[in-house]
Amino acid sequence: MPATSSASATPPTPGVELSALLADRELGLRTLTGAGERAPAVAVHAVHASEMADPSPYLLGGELLLTAGAQLEADADAYVARLVAAGAAALGFGVAPVYEEVPPELAAACARHGLPLLEVPPRTPFTAVARTVWRLMAEARTRELRRVTEAQQSLAAAAARPDPVPALLRRLAATLGGHATLLPAGGQDPGRDAGQGTGQAATRHAGRDLPPEAAGALAALLTRVGAPGGPATATDAAAGWQLTAYPLGGEGQVLGVAVPDRTPGDHAITAIAAVLLTLLTTHRPAGTEAGALTRLLLGGSPAEALGPGPWHVVHARGTGDPQALAAALGTVLVDARREEVRLLAEREPGPLPGWRLGVSAPTGPGALAGAEAQARRALRRAEAARAPLARHTAGGLDALLDPAEALTHARELLAPLAPEQVRTLRAWLAHHGSWDRTAAALGVHRNTVRQRVARCTALLGRDLDDPDTRMELWFALRTLDRQDNSPVT
């Protein structure tokens, strides 16, 4: 089933595949028999060295655990089973200090549980392995940032061509190494060759052909996002392809992309393409704003200069082009002379990449002053909640956020956490950050609480010592508790 987009459950920095470590000749690591064929494809997100008999309480998940076996239990199977349950990515065994070779029973246990096992030679310090992992992670992040920058330049160049929409779709598909589809407003994607010669209403395709199962799933995703009241973005997977759909400009047009392997920079690249396509395809009636300005200059009041509406006042803050934002909202009534961009739009705005929006209640042209204050307050709420959009609601503490928006935000905010991490975070916040009281409430060691909270910090990418962050997380947890009293999965 397709899922609305949410925060990624992977750490912010891409992991390092074991194959990259095995390829480093200076380390001299060796994959042992019984490590399994999946070993080279496993991603390592951290390195941890421990000689404890049971290091699992101190693992956050995704680690390459390094040990010389100083306190290796006689029951190697139980040892490996606990590492797998804690989410360890792989086990590296250093030979010579304690054992002349990797114990056969340990290799057999790793084979049974599917845990990759590496032999670390005596000449290779564990710190050298850790430094290599950090270096490879930094290099991967740099490559991804460079890729996004180059993609932005190539997409902008494609948008400046005489045939900008198909050129932009082709460039996006080539950059992602996948497929791109532009579904028109109210359209239904009838297939790869549909719409030839039918003008702007045609569904446009570019890039690699999709297998039938993936093509059908992408078409369903496009229709779902393009429907009135559909989600801001949605994702799915089919036939080995990762699928994502983005609405464009609020007029029912949808951009869909399919990639065989999603990378951290793909979302940023597609968001850039979505903004450019919105600029190129959004319909703006000719003369509407010019007529309003003429009526105003000839002695009319603002209420007389504008149509009956309803109108939405929008306050926005972001790093994008204010004119591009106005085009995405289908208006040229924009004031970008201050840090907060102010707009007046007839179409109800939706979330847009690169912007945080505060939207007033729909109003007539004679009540714009009150709507201006509503939009300003809504933007403050969006910034406090780190939400892409907030709408004006009635007064009262419970009405600061729409219940559906609050639930969506809570699920997206806590999506990176496993159920046990959610339970620990809830107890830790309820006990005002006390390690001892939280440990007593959960029935675990205080160091386990510290490790779990540290893992929550890494997955959420937030400073849990910040009172604003704690308040936001607490309200998110309470929102989920009120909804179904079940943890995020």
C-alpha positions as CSV (number, residue, x, y, z in Angstrom):
1,M,0.0,0.0,0.0
2,P,1.3,3.5,-0.7
3,A,2.3,5.6,2.2
4,T,2.4,9.4,2.6
5,S,5.9,10.8,2.8
6,S,7.5,11.0,6.2
7,A,10.9,11.5,7.7
8,S,13.4,8.9,6.7
9,A,14.2,6.2,9.2
10,T,17.9,6.1,8.1
11,P,20.6,8.3,9.8
12,P,21.2,11.7,8.1
13,T,24.5,10.6,6.6
14,P,24.5,7.6,4.2
15,G,25.9,4.4,5.5
16,V,29.1,2.7,4.2
17,E,28.7,-0.6,2.5
18,L,30.9,-3.4,3.8
19,S,32.2,-3.9,0.3
20,A,33.9,-0.5,0.6
21,L,35.7,-1.6,3.7
22,L,36.6,-4.9,2.3
23,A,38.1,-3.1,-0.8
24,D,40.5,-1.1,1.4
25,R,43.7,-3.1,1.2
26,E,45.3,-1.2,4.1
27,L,42.7,-2.5,6.5
28,G,43.1,-6.1,5.2
29,L,39.6,-7.1,6.3
30,R,38.4,-10.5,5.2
31,T,34.9,-11.9,4.9
32,L,34.7,-15.3,6.7
33,T,32.9,-18.4,5.6
34,G,29.4,-18.3,7.1
35,A,29.1,-14.5,6.9
36,G,26.5,-14.9,4.1
37,E,26.3,-13.5,0.6
38,R,24.5,-10.4,1.8
39,A,27.6,-9.1,3.7
40,P,28.9,-6.8,0.9
41,A,25.5,-5.0,0.6
42,V,25.1,-4.3,4.4
43,A,25.4,-0.6,5.3
44,V,27.4,0.4,8.4
45,H,26.4,3.6,10.1
46,A,28.8,3.5,13.1
47,V,31.6,1.5,14.6
48,H,31.7,0.3,18.2
49,A,34.4,-1.7,19.9
50,S,33.5,-3.8,23.0
51,E,34.9,-6.7,25.0
52,M,31.7,-7.1,27.1
53,A,30.1,-10.5,27.2
54,D,26.8,-8.8,26.2
55,P,27.3,-5.4,24.4
56,S,23.8,-5.4,22.9
57,P,22.3,-2.9,25.5
58,Y,24.9,-0.4,24.2
59,L,24.1,-0.7,20.5
60,L,21.9,1.7,18.7
61,G,21.6,-0.3,15.5
62,G,23.6,-0.2,12.3
63,E,27.0,-0.7,14.0
64,L,30.0,-2.7,12.9
65,L,30.8,-4.2,16.3
66,L,34.6,-4.9,16.8
67,T,35.8,-7.4,19.4
68,A,38.8,-9.5,20.2
69,G,36.6,-12.0,22.1
70,A,38.2,-11.3,25.6
71,Q,34.9,-12.2,27.3
72,L,33.3,-14.3,24.5
73,E,30.7,-16.6,26.0
74,A,30.8,-20.3,25.5
75,D,27.3,-20.0,23.9
76,A,28.3,-18.2,20.8
77,D,24.8,-18.6,19.3
78,A,23.2,-16.6,22.2
79,Y,25.9,-13.9,21.8
80,V,25.2,-13.5,18.1
81,A,21.4,-13.7,18.5
82,R,21.6,-10.7,20.9
83,L,23.7,-8.7,18.5
84,V,21.2,-9.4,15.7
85,A,18.2,-8.4,17.9
86,A,20.0,-5.1,18.8
87,G,20.4,-4.3,15.1
88,A,24.1,-4.8,14.6
89,A,25.1,-4.5,11.0
90,A,28.2,-6.8,11.2
91,L,30.7,-8.3,13.6
92,G,34.5,-7.8,13.2
93,F,36.7,-10.2,15.1
94,G,40.3,-9.2,15.8
95,V,42.7,-12.1,15.9
96,A,45.9,-12.6,17.8
97,P,45.3,-10.8,21.1
98,V,43.1,-13.5,22.5
99,Y,42.4,-16.0,19.8
100,E,44.8,-17.1,17.0
101,E,41.8,-17.5,14.7
102,V,38.2,-16.8,14.7
103,P,36.4,-19.4,16.8
104,P,34.6,-21.8,14.4
105,E,31.5,-21.8,16.7
106,L,31.3,-18.1,16.3
107,A,31.5,-18.3,12.5
108,A,28.8,-21.0,12.5
109,A,26.5,-18.8,14.7
110,C,26.9,-15.9,12.4
111,A,26.0,-18.1,9.5
112,R,22.8,-19.3,11.2
113,H,21.7,-15.8,12.1
114,G,22.8,-14.1,8.9
115,L,25.2,-11.7,10.6
116,P,28.2,-10.7,8.4
117,L,31.5,-11.7,10.1
118,L,34.8,-10.0,9.2
119,E,38.3,-11.0,10.3
120,V,40.4,-8.1,11.4
121,P,44.1,-8.9,11.1
122,P,46.5,-8.3,14.0
123,R,48.2,-5.4,12.2
124,T,45.0,-3.4,11.9
125,P,43.9,-1.4,14.9
126,F,40.2,-1.1,15.6
127,T,40.6,2.7,15.4
128,A,41.8,2.4,11.8
129,V,38.6,0.7,10.9
130,A,36.5,3.4,12.6
131,R,38.4,6.2,10.9
132,T,37.9,4.6,7.5
133,V,34.2,4.4,8.1
134,W,33.9,8.1,9.1
135,R,36.0,9.1,6.1
136,L,33.9,7.1,3.6
137,M,30.7,8.5,5.1
138,A,32.0,12.1,4.7
139,E,33.0,11.4,1.1
140,A,29.6,10.0,0.4
141,R,27.9,13.1,1.8
142,T,30.2,15.4,-0.2
143,R,29.4,13.4,-3.4
144,E,25.7,13.7,-2.8
145,L,25.8,17.4,-2.2
146,R,27.8,17.9,-5.4
147,R,25.3,15.8,-7.3
148,V,22.4,17.9,-6.1
149,T,24.1,21.1,-7.0
150,E,24.9,19.9,-10.5
151,A,21.4,18.6,-10.9
152,Q,20.0,22.0,-10.0
153,Q,22.1,23.7,-12.7
154,S,21.1,21.1,-15.4
155,L,17.4,21.3,-14.5
156,A,17.5,25.1,-14.7
157,A,19.2,24.8,-18.1
158,A,16.5,22.4,-19.4
159,A,13.8,24.7,-18.2
160,A,15.2,27.5,-20.4
161,R,14.9,25.5,-23.6
162,P,12.2,26.1,-26.2
163,D,10.4,22.9,-25.2
164,P,11.0,23.2,-21.4
165,V,8.5,20.7,-20.0
166,P,9.6,17.6,-21.9
167,A,13.3,18.7,-21.7
168,L,12.9,19.1,-17.9
169,L,11.3,15.7,-17.5
170,R,14.1,14.0,-19.6
171,R,16.8,15.7,-17.6
172,L,15.1,14.7,-14.3
173,A,14.8,11.1,-15.4
174,A,18.4,11.0,-16.6
175,T,19.7,12.6,-13.3
176,L,17.8,10.1,-11.2
177,G,18.6,7.2,-13.5
178,G,14.9,6.3,-13.6
179,H,11.5,7.4,-14.9
180,A,9.5,10.6,-14.7
181,T,5.8,11.2,-15.5
182,L,3.8,14.5,-15.6
183,L,0.1,13.8,-15.1
184,P,-2.2,16.8,-16.1
185,A,-5.0,18.2,-14.0
186,G,-7.8,15.7,-13.8
187,G,-5.9,13.2,-15.9
188,Q,-5.7,9.5,-15.8
189,D,-2.5,8.0,-17.0
190,P,-3.5,5.5,-19.8
191,G,0.1,4.3,-20.5
192,R,3.5,5.1,-21.9
193,D,2.3,6.2,-25.4
194,A,-0.9,7.9,-24.4
195,G,-1.6,11.5,-25.2
196,Q,0.6,11.8,-28.2
197,G,-0.5,14.8,-30.2
198,T,-3.3,15.8,-27.7
199,G,-1.6,19.0,-26.5
200,Q,-1.2,20.2,-22.9
201,A,-3.7,17.6,-21.5
202,A,-1.4,14.8,-22.5
203,T,0.4,12.7,-19.9
204,R,4.1,13.1,-20.5
205,H,6.7,10.4,-19.8
206,A,10.5,10.4,-19.9
207,G,13.3,8.0,-19.0
208,R,13.4,4.3,-18.5
209,D,10.4,2.0,-19.2
210,L,8.8,0.6,-16.1
211,P,7.6,-3.0,-15.7
212,P,3.8,-3.3,-15.7
213,E,3.5,-3.7,-12.0
214,A,5.5,-0.6,-11.2
215,A,3.8,1.4,-14.0
216,G,0.4,0.5,-12.5
217,A,1.4,1.4,-9.0
218,L,2.8,4.8,-10.1
219,A,-0.4,5.6,-12.0
220,A,-2.5,4.8,-8.9
221,L,-0.1,7.0,-6.8
222,L,-0.5,9.9,-9.3
223,T,-4.2,9.7,-9.2
224,R,-4.3,9.5,-5.4
225,V,-2.1,12.6,-5.0
226,G,-3.9,14.5,-7.7
227,A,-7.4,13.9,-6.2
228,P,-9.0,16.8,-4.2
229,G,-7.8,16.5,-0.6
230,G,-5.0,14.2,-1.6
231,P,-1.7,14.0,0.4
232,A,1.1,16.5,-0.1
233,T,3.3,13.7,-1.4
234,A,3.1,9.9,-1.4
235,T,5.5,7.0,-1.8
236,D,5.2,3.4,-2.8
237,A,7.3,0.5,-4.0
238,A,6.6,-2.1,-6.7
239,A,8.6,-4.6,-8.8
240,G,11.9,-3.3,-7.2
241,W,11.2,0.4,-8.0
242,Q,10.8,3.2,-5.5
243,L,7.9,5.5,-6.5
244,T,7.1,9.0,-5.4
245,A,4.4,11.5,-6.4
246,Y,4.4,15.3,-5.9
247,P,1.4,17.7,-6.6
248,L,2.3,20.8,-8.6
249,G,0.8,24.2,-7.8
250,G,-2.5,23.0,-6.4
251,E,-4.2,22.6,-9.8
252,G,-4.3,18.8,-9.9
253,Q,-1.2,18.3,-11.9
254,V,1.2,15.7,-10.4
255,L,4.8,14.8,-11.0
256,G,5.7,11.1,-10.5
257,V,9.2,9.6,-10.3
258,A,10.4,6.1,-10.2
259,V,14.0,5.0,-9.3
260,P,15.5,1.6,-8.8
261,D,17.5,2.7,-5.7
262,R,16.6,5.9,-3.8
263,T,19.5,8.0,-2.6
264,P,19.4,10.8,0.0
265,G,19.7,13.5,-2.7
266,D,16.8,12.3,-4.9
267,H,14.1,14.1,-2.9
268,A,16.0,17.4,-3.1
269,I,16.5,17.0,-6.9
270,T,12.9,16.1,-7.5
271,A,11.7,19.0,-5.4
272,I,13.7,21.4,-7.6
273,A,12.1,19.9,-10.7
274,A,8.7,20.2,-9.1
275,V,9.1,23.9,-8.5
276,L,10.3,24.5,-12.1
277,L,7.5,22.5,-13.5
278,T,5.0,24.4,-11.4
279,L,6.3,27.6,-12.9
280,L,6.1,26.2,-16.4
281,T,2.6,24.7,-16.2
282,T,0.5,26.7,-13.7
283,H,-2.4,28.4,-15.3
284,R,-2.7,32.2,-14.6
285,P,-5.7,34.0,-16.2
286,A,-4.4,36.9,-18.3
287,G,-5.3,40.4,-17.2
288,T,-6.8,39.5,-13.8
289,E,-4.3,41.4,-11.7
290,A,-3.9,44.2,-14.3
291,G,-7.7,44.8,-14.2
292,A,-7.7,44.9,-10.4
293,L,-4.8,47.4,-10.3
294,T,-6.6,49.6,-12.9
295,R,-9.8,49.7,-10.8
296,L,-7.8,50.6,-7.7
297,L,-5.8,53.4,-9.4
298,L,-9.0,54.9,-10.8
299,G,-10.4,55.6,-7.4
300,G,-11.7,52.3,-6.2
301,S,-11.1,50.7,-2.8
302,P,-9.1,47.5,-2.4
303,A,-12.4,45.6,-1.9
304,E,-13.7,46.9,-5.2
305,A,-10.5,46.2,-7.0
306,L,-10.5,42.5,-6.1
307,G,-13.0,39.9,-7.1
308,P,-15.4,38.5,-4.5
309,G,-13.0,35.6,-3.6
310,P,-12.8,33.9,-1.2
311,W,-9.2,35.0,-0.8
312,H,-6.4,33.5,1.3
313,V,-3.7,35.6,2.8
314,V,-0.4,33.7,2.9
315,H,2.7,34.5,4.9
316,A,5.8,32.5,3.8
317,R,9.4,32.1,4.9
318,G,11.9,30.1,3.0
319,T,15.0,30.0,0.8
320,G,13.3,29.9,-2.6
321,D,12.4,32.6,-5.2
322,P,9.3,34.5,-4.0
323,Q,8.1,34.8,-7.7
324,A,8.4,31.1,-8.0
325,L,6.3,30.7,-4.9
326,A,3.7,33.1,-6.3
327,A,3.5,31.2,-9.5
328,A,3.0,27.9,-7.6
329,L,0.1,29.5,-5.8
330,G,-1.3,30.9,-9.1
331,T,-1.1,34.6,-8.2
332,V,1.1,37.6,-8.9
333,L,-0.2,39.4,-5.8
334,V,3.0,39.1,-3.8
335,D,5.0,41.4,-1.5
336,A,8.6,40.2,-1.2
337,R,10.1,43.4,0.2
338,R,10.5,42.0,3.7
339,E,11.9,38.8,5.3
340,E,8.4,37.3,5.4
341,V,6.9,37.0,1.9
342,R,3.2,38.0,1.8
343,L,0.8,36.8,-0.9
344,L,-2.9,37.0,-1.7
345,A,-4.3,34.0,-3.5
346,E,-7.7,32.8,-4.6
347,R,-6.7,29.2,-4.6
348,E,-6.3,27.4,-1.3
349,P,-2.5,26.8,-0.8
350,G,-0.9,23.5,-0.1
351,P,2.6,22.7,1.2
352,L,5.4,23.6,-1.2
353,P,9.1,22.4,-1.2
354,G,11.5,24.9,0.4
355,W,8.8,27.0,2.1
356,R,7.0,27.3,5.4
357,L,3.5,28.8,5.0
358,G,0.9,30.4,7.3
359,V,-2.5,30.6,5.7
360,S,-5.5,32.6,6.8
361,A,-9.1,31.4,6.8
362,P,-10.8,32.1,3.4
363,T,-12.2,35.6,3.5
364,G,-13.8,38.3,1.3
365,P,-11.9,41.3,0.0
366,G,-13.3,43.6,2.8
367,A,-11.7,41.5,5.6
368,L,-8.1,41.3,4.5
369,A,-6.7,43.1,7.5
370,G,-7.9,40.4,9.9
371,A,-6.8,37.7,7.5
372,E,-3.3,39.2,7.5
373,A,-3.0,38.8,11.2
374,Q,-4.3,35.2,10.9
375,A,-1.7,34.3,8.4
376,R,1.1,35.9,10.5
377,R,0.0,33.8,13.5
378,A,-0.3,30.7,11.4
379,L,3.2,31.1,10.1
380,R,4.5,31.4,13.7
381,R,2.8,28.1,14.5
382,A,4.3,26.4,11.4
383,E,7.8,27.5,12.4
384,A,7.3,26.4,16.0
385,A,6.1,23.0,14.9
386,R,8.6,22.8,12.0
387,A,5.6,22.0,9.8
388,P,5.5,23.0,6.1
389,L,2.1,24.7,6.5
390,A,-0.3,25.8,9.2
391,R,-3.8,27.2,8.7
392,H,-5.7,29.6,10.9
393,T,-7.9,27.9,13.4
394,A,-10.4,29.1,16.1
395,G,-9.0,30.2,19.4
396,G,-8.1,28.0,22.3
397,L,-5.1,25.7,23.1
398,D,-6.7,22.6,21.5
399,A,-7.4,24.5,18.3
400,L,-3.8,25.7,17.6
401,L,-3.5,22.9,15.1
402,D,-6.1,21.1,13.0
403,P,-6.4,17.6,14.5
404,A,-5.7,15.9,11.2
405,E,-2.6,18.1,10.7
406,A,-1.5,17.5,14.3
407,L,-1.7,13.7,13.8
408,T,0.1,13.8,10.4
409,H,2.9,15.9,11.9
410,A,3.2,13.6,14.9
411,R,3.5,10.5,12.7
412,E,6.0,12.2,10.4
413,L,8.1,13.5,13.3
414,L,8.3,10.2,15.2
415,A,8.4,7.9,12.1
416,P,12.2,7.3,12.4
417,L,11.8,5.7,15.8
418,A,11.1,2.0,16.6
419,P,8.4,1.2,19.1
420,E,10.9,0.6,21.9
421,Q,12.5,3.9,21.2
422,V,9.1,5.7,21.3
423,R,8.3,4.1,24.6
424,T,11.6,5.1,26.1
425,L,11.3,8.7,24.8
426,R,7.8,9.0,26.2
427,A,9.0,7.8,29.6
428,W,12.1,10.0,29.6
429,L,10.1,13.1,28.7
430,A,7.4,12.2,31.3
431,H,10.2,12.1,34.0
432,H,11.7,15.4,32.8
433,G,14.9,13.8,31.5
434,S,15.8,11.9,34.6
435,W,17.9,8.8,33.7
436,D,17.3,7.0,37.0
437,R,13.5,7.5,37.2
438,T,13.1,6.6,33.5
439,A,15.2,3.4,34.0
440,A,13.1,2.5,37.1
441,A,9.8,3.1,35.2
442,L,11.0,0.9,32.2
443,G,12.7,-1.7,34.3
444,V,16.1,-1.3,32.5
445,H,19.6,-0.1,33.3
446,R,20.1,3.7,33.2
447,N,22.8,3.2,30.6
448,T,20.3,1.5,28.4
449,V,18.1,4.6,28.7
450,R,21.0,6.8,27.8
451,Q,21.8,4.7,24.7
452,R,18.2,4.7,23.5
453,V,17.8,8.5,24.0
454,A,21.1,9.0,22.2
455,R,19.8,6.9,19.3
456,C,16.5,8.9,19.3
457,T,18.6,12.1,19.0
458,A,20.5,10.7,16.0
459,L,17.4,9.4,14.2
460,L,15.3,12.6,14.8
461,G,18.2,15.0,14.1
462,R,17.1,17.1,17.0
463,D,18.7,18.5,20.2
464,L,16.7,16.8,23.0
465,D,18.2,19.3,25.5
466,D,16.2,22.1,23.8
467,P,13.0,22.9,25.7
468,D,11.2,23.7,22.4
469,T,12.2,20.2,21.0
470,R,11.0,18.5,24.1
471,M,7.7,20.3,24.0
472,E,7.1,19.5,20.4
473,L,8.0,15.8,20.9
474,W,5.7,15.6,24.0
475,F,2.8,17.1,22.1
476,A,3.4,14.6,19.2
477,L,3.4,11.7,21.6
478,R,0.3,12.9,23.3
479,T,-1.4,13.3,19.9
480,L,-0.7,9.7,19.0
481,D,-1.8,8.5,22.4
482,R,-5.2,10.3,22.0
483,Q,-5.6,8.9,18.5
484,D,-5.1,5.2,19.1
485,N,-2.9,4.7,22.1
486,S,-0.4,2.8,20.0
487,P,3.3,3.4,19.3
488,V,4.7,4.7,16.0
489,T,6.0,1.9,13.7
